[in-house]
């Protein structure tokens, strides 16, 4: 049995919205998640492109207030790639926010925290015990692991006495971040004159191979998986490893219902097969995968054992 308590309550985290939604849509999304969802923690903040930040900033205080009034833990997520002095200053201001936990998605933010408690975000590339221990010494109280890790590695990282482990469980996976914007280039635009074309793709822009096979997705400067991760059938195995916190990435679907399915499946109120069927109905355009967890290629889907 894992050192951690496998009987601890399930905690659901709603990751930051990675896509460029209209500010009013984003505000209303968070309001609904506050009022109707069963998630325990909600990450807010721009992770992908600092050019999007000013549009939602005026709504941020009321969103945080609404979420906290509903009993949700609010986490401020940082950019995943800090390249300019202005972005560095924004990150420093983020780390000085009182009363809210910060999620560091760039290692420079870890240094800026100055030893204060923080969440190690999924873009920090935690692949071994040494990295996890280092971040723990730097102040990490929770770590959301990269999606590429198989069950065996998750088990090793979850077995220690370090940060609480969180596993990505739903949605397109954030795989890489770039200084260049392929979304803009796809429209023959430069990054500085992008016209915010990423807003045209609410769940990212699909990318096909030369053979017209779906391959990846692009979201501004971010490369994502084409397939949606879906670990409903793996929740019980993860709980046996001592993992009790699961991250759901927001998409342009009924996320209240998605969170409800994961809660019911984790609590044993619905079997994984039925939950999976309902999830497919909620996300009719999505193709699901779970290959990484099973030590396979990420786009593979491994049928759960009966």
C-alpha positions as CSV (number, residue, x, y, z in Angstrom):
1,X,0.0,0.0,0.0
2,X,1.2,3.5,-0.9
3,X,2.4,5.7,2.0
4,X,-0.2,8.3,1.1
5,X,-3.8,7.7,2.3
6,X,-5.6,6.1,-0.6
7,X,-8.9,6.7,1.3
8,X,-8.5,10.5,1.3
9,X,-11.4,12.4,-0.3
10,X,-11.2,12.9,-4.1
11,X,-10.3,16.5,-5.0
12,X,-11.0,17.8,-8.5
13,X,-9.0,20.7,-9.9
14,X,-10.3,22.8,-12.8
15,X,-7.1,23.8,-14.7
16,X,-6.8,27.3,-16.2
17,X,-8.6,27.9,-19.5
18,X,-5.9,27.6,-22.1
19,X,-7.9,28.9,-25.0
20,X,-8.7,32.5,-26.1
21,X,-12.3,32.8,-25.2
22,X,-14.1,36.1,-25.2
23,X,-13.8,37.8,-21.7
24,X,-17.6,37.7,-21.1
25,X,-17.8,34.0,-22.0
26,X,-14.8,33.3,-19.7
27,X,-16.4,35.3,-16.9
28,X,-19.7,33.5,-17.2
29,X,-17.9,30.1,-17.4
30,X,-16.2,30.7,-14.1
31,X,-19.5,32.0,-12.6
32,X,-21.2,28.7,-13.5
33,X,-18.3,26.6,-12.3
34,X,-18.6,28.5,-9.0
35,X,-22.3,28.1,-8.6
36,X,-23.0,24.6,-10.1
37,X,-19.8,22.5,-10.2
38,X,-18.4,20.0,-7.8
39,X,-14.8,20.9,-8.4
40,X,-12.7,21.8,-5.3
41,X,-10.1,24.0,-6.8
42,X,-10.1,26.4,-9.8
43,X,-7.1,27.8,-11.6
44,X,-7.4,31.2,-13.2
45,X,-4.9,33.3,-15.2
46,X,-3.3,33.4,-18.6
47,X,-0.9,30.6,-19.3
48,X,-0.3,30.7,-23.0
49,X,0.0,34.3,-24.3
50,X,0.4,37.5,-22.4
51,X,-1.3,39.4,-25.2
52,X,-4.6,38.0,-24.0
53,X,-4.2,39.1,-20.4
54,X,-5.6,42.6,-20.5
55,X,-8.9,41.5,-21.9
56,X,-9.9,39.4,-18.9
57,X,-8.1,41.3,-16.1
58,X,-11.1,43.6,-15.4
59,X,-13.2,40.6,-14.6
60,X,-10.7,38.7,-12.5
61,X,-11.6,40.2,-9.0
62,X,-15.3,39.4,-9.3
63,X,-14.5,35.9,-10.7
64,X,-12.2,35.2,-7.7
65,X,-14.8,36.6,-5.3
66,X,-17.5,34.4,-6.8
67,X,-15.4,31.3,-6.7
68,X,-14.3,31.9,-3.1
69,X,-17.9,32.6,-2.0
70,X,-18.8,29.2,-3.4
71,X,-16.1,27.5,-1.3
72,X,-13.7,26.9,-4.1
73,X,-9.9,27.1,-3.6
74,X,-8.6,29.7,-6.2
75,X,-5.2,29.3,-7.7
76,X,-3.4,31.9,-9.8
77,X,-1.7,30.3,-12.8
78,X,1.4,31.9,-14.3
79,X,2.5,32.1,-17.9
80,X,4.3,29.0,-19.3
81,X,7.0,30.9,-21.1
82,X,8.2,34.3,-19.8
83,X,10.3,36.1,-22.4
84,X,10.0,39.9,-21.8
85,X,10.6,42.3,-19.0
86,X,6.9,43.1,-18.9
87,X,6.0,39.5,-18.6
88,X,8.5,39.0,-15.8
89,X,7.1,42.0,-13.9
90,X,3.6,40.5,-14.3
91,X,4.9,37.3,-12.8
92,X,6.4,39.1,-9.9
93,X,3.2,40.8,-9.2
94,X,1.4,37.4,-9.3
95,X,3.8,36.0,-6.7
96,X,3.1,38.9,-4.4
97,X,-0.6,38.3,-4.3
98,X,-1.7,37.7,-0.7
99,X,-4.1,34.9,0.3
100,X,-4.0,32.9,-3.0
101,X,-1.9,30.0,-4.0
102,X,0.2,30.5,-7.2
103,X,0.8,27.8,-9.8
104,X,4.2,28.2,-11.3
105,X,4.4,27.1,-15.0
106,X,7.8,28.6,-15.7
107,X,10.8,27.8,-13.5
108,X,11.6,31.5,-13.1
109,X,8.3,31.8,-11.2
110,X,9.6,29.2,-8.8
111,X,12.6,31.4,-8.0
112,X,10.3,34.5,-7.7
113,X,8.2,32.7,-5.0
114,X,11.2,33.0,-2.6
115,X,10.3,29.9,-0.7
116,X,6.6,30.6,-0.3
117,X,4.1,27.7,-0.9
118,X,3.1,27.2,-4.5
119,X,1.8,24.6,-6.9
120,X,4.2,23.2,-9.4
121,X,2.4,23.3,-12.7
122,X,2.3,20.6,-15.4
123,X,4.7,22.5,-17.7
124,X,7.6,22.3,-15.2
125,X,8.6,18.9,-16.5
126,X,8.7,16.8,-13.4
127,X,9.9,13.4,-14.6
128,X,11.8,12.1,-11.5
129,X,12.1,12.1,-7.8
130,X,15.1,14.5,-7.8
131,X,13.1,17.2,-9.6
132,X,10.1,16.7,-7.3
133,X,12.3,16.9,-4.2
134,X,14.0,20.1,-5.4
135,X,10.6,21.8,-6.0
136,X,9.4,20.6,-2.6
137,X,12.5,22.3,-1.0
138,X,11.7,25.4,-3.0
139,X,8.2,25.5,-1.5
140,X,6.0,23.3,-3.7
141,X,3.1,21.9,-1.7
142,X,1.4,20.3,-4.8
143,X,2.6,19.1,-8.1
144,X,0.6,18.5,-11.3
145,X,2.5,15.9,-13.2
146,X,3.2,16.0,-16.9
147,X,0.8,13.9,-18.9
148,X,3.5,11.7,-20.5
149,X,4.2,9.7,-17.3
150,X,3.2,6.0,-17.2
151,X,1.5,4.4,-14.1
152,X,4.9,3.1,-12.8
153,X,6.5,6.6,-12.7
154,X,3.4,8.1,-11.1
155,X,3.5,5.4,-8.5
156,X,7.2,6.3,-7.7
157,X,6.5,10.0,-7.4
158,X,3.4,9.5,-5.4
159,X,5.1,7.2,-2.9
160,X,7.3,9.8,-1.3
161,X,6.5,12.4,1.4
162,X,6.9,15.4,-0.9
163,X,4.2,17.5,-2.6
164,X,0.6,16.3,-3.0
165,X,0.4,14.7,-6.5
166,X,-2.2,15.8,-9.0
167,X,-2.7,13.9,-12.3
168,X,-4.2,15.3,-15.5
169,X,-7.3,13.3,-16.2
170,X,-9.4,15.1,-18.9
171,X,-8.9,17.3,-21.9
172,X,-6.4,18.1,-24.6
173,X,-2.9,17.9,-23.2
174,X,-0.6,20.9,-23.1
175,X,2.5,19.5,-24.7
176,X,4.8,22.4,-25.6
177,X,5.0,26.2,-25.7
178,X,6.9,28.2,-28.3
179,X,8.1,31.7,-28.8
180,X,6.5,31.6,-32.2
181,X,2.8,31.6,-32.9
182,X,1.8,28.9,-35.4
183,X,-1.8,29.9,-35.1
184,X,-1.0,33.3,-36.6
185,X,1.3,31.8,-39.2
186,X,-1.5,29.6,-40.4
187,X,-3.3,32.8,-41.4
188,X,-0.2,34.3,-42.9
189,X,0.1,36.7,-40.0
190,X,3.0,37.7,-37.8
191,X,2.9,37.1,-34.1
192,X,2.9,40.8,-33.3
193,X,0.0,41.4,-35.7
194,X,-1.8,38.1,-35.0
195,X,-5.3,39.8,-34.9
196,X,-6.0,37.2,-32.1
197,X,-7.0,34.6,-34.6
198,X,-6.7,31.9,-31.9
199,X,-10.1,33.1,-30.7
200,X,-11.6,31.5,-33.7
201,X,-10.9,28.0,-32.3
202,X,-12.6,27.5,-29.0
203,X,-10.9,24.2,-28.3
204,X,-7.7,24.7,-30.4
205,X,-7.0,24.3,-34.1
206,X,-6.7,20.7,-35.4
207,X,-3.5,19.9,-37.2
208,X,-3.3,17.0,-39.7
209,X,-0.4,15.1,-41.2
210,X,0.4,15.2,-44.9
211,X,-1.7,12.0,-45.1
212,X,-4.7,13.9,-43.6
213,X,-4.5,12.0,-40.3
214,X,-5.4,14.1,-37.2
215,X,-2.1,14.7,-35.3
216,X,-2.0,17.6,-32.9
217,X,-3.8,20.8,-32.0
218,X,-2.5,24.4,-31.9
219,X,-3.6,27.0,-29.5
220,X,-1.7,30.2,-30.2
221,X,1.9,29.5,-29.2
222,X,0.9,26.2,-27.6
223,X,1.1,22.7,-29.1
224,X,-1.6,20.4,-27.7
225,X,-2.7,16.8,-28.2
226,X,-5.3,16.2,-30.8
227,X,-6.9,13.5,-28.6
228,X,-8.6,14.3,-25.4
229,X,-7.2,12.5,-22.3
230,X,-9.9,10.5,-20.5
231,X,-8.8,8.6,-17.4
232,X,-12.2,7.7,-16.0
233,X,-11.3,4.0,-16.0
234,X,-8.0,4.6,-14.4
235,X,-9.2,6.6,-11.4
236,X,-9.4,3.6,-9.1
237,X,-5.8,2.6,-10.0
238,X,-4.6,6.1,-9.3
239,X,-6.4,6.2,-6.0
240,X,-4.7,2.9,-5.0
241,X,-1.4,4.7,-5.7
242,X,-2.4,7.4,-3.2
243,X,-3.3,10.0,-5.9
244,X,-6.5,11.7,-4.9
245,X,-6.4,15.0,-6.9
246,X,-7.3,15.0,-10.5
247,X,-7.1,17.9,-13.0
248,X,-9.8,18.6,-15.6
249,X,-8.8,20.9,-18.5
250,X,-11.6,23.3,-19.5
251,X,-13.2,22.9,-22.9
252,X,-16.1,24.3,-24.8
253,X,-18.4,21.6,-23.4
254,X,-20.6,21.2,-20.3
255,X,-17.7,21.2,-17.8
256,X,-20.2,21.0,-14.9
257,X,-21.4,17.7,-16.2
258,X,-17.9,16.5,-17.0
259,X,-16.8,17.3,-13.4
260,X,-19.9,15.5,-12.1
261,X,-19.0,12.4,-14.0
262,X,-15.4,12.3,-12.7
263,X,-16.7,12.8,-9.2
264,X,-19.3,10.0,-9.5
265,X,-16.7,7.6,-11.0
266,X,-14.1,8.4,-8.4
267,X,-16.5,7.9,-5.6
268,X,-17.7,4.6,-7.0
269,X,-21.3,5.9,-7.7
270,X,-21.1,5.0,-11.4
271,X,-19.0,2.4,-13.2
272,X,-16.2,3.5,-15.5
273,X,-17.9,2.1,-18.6
274,X,-21.1,4.0,-18.2
275,X,-19.2,7.1,-17.2
276,X,-17.1,6.8,-20.4
277,X,-20.2,6.5,-22.5
278,X,-21.7,9.6,-21.0
279,X,-18.4,11.5,-21.4
280,X,-18.4,10.6,-25.1
281,X,-21.9,12.1,-25.4
282,X,-20.8,15.3,-23.6
283,X,-17.9,15.6,-26.0
284,X,-19.1,14.4,-29.4
285,X,-16.2,15.9,-31.3
286,X,-13.5,14.5,-29.1
287,X,-11.5,11.4,-29.6
288,X,-10.2,10.0,-26.3
289,X,-6.9,8.4,-25.4
290,X,-5.1,7.1,-22.4
291,X,-2.0,5.6,-23.8
292,X,0.6,7.4,-21.8
293,X,-0.8,6.0,-18.5
294,X,-0.4,2.5,-19.9
295,X,3.1,3.0,-21.2
296,X,1.9,3.3,-24.8
297,X,2.0,6.1,-27.3
298,X,-0.1,9.0,-26.1
299,X,-2.8,8.8,-28.8
300,X,-3.6,5.1,-28.1
301,X,-6.7,4.0,-26.2
302,X,-6.3,1.0,-24.0
303,X,-9.6,-0.7,-23.1
304,X,-10.1,-1.0,-19.4
305,X,-10.0,-4.6,-18.1
306,X,-13.3,-6.0,-16.9
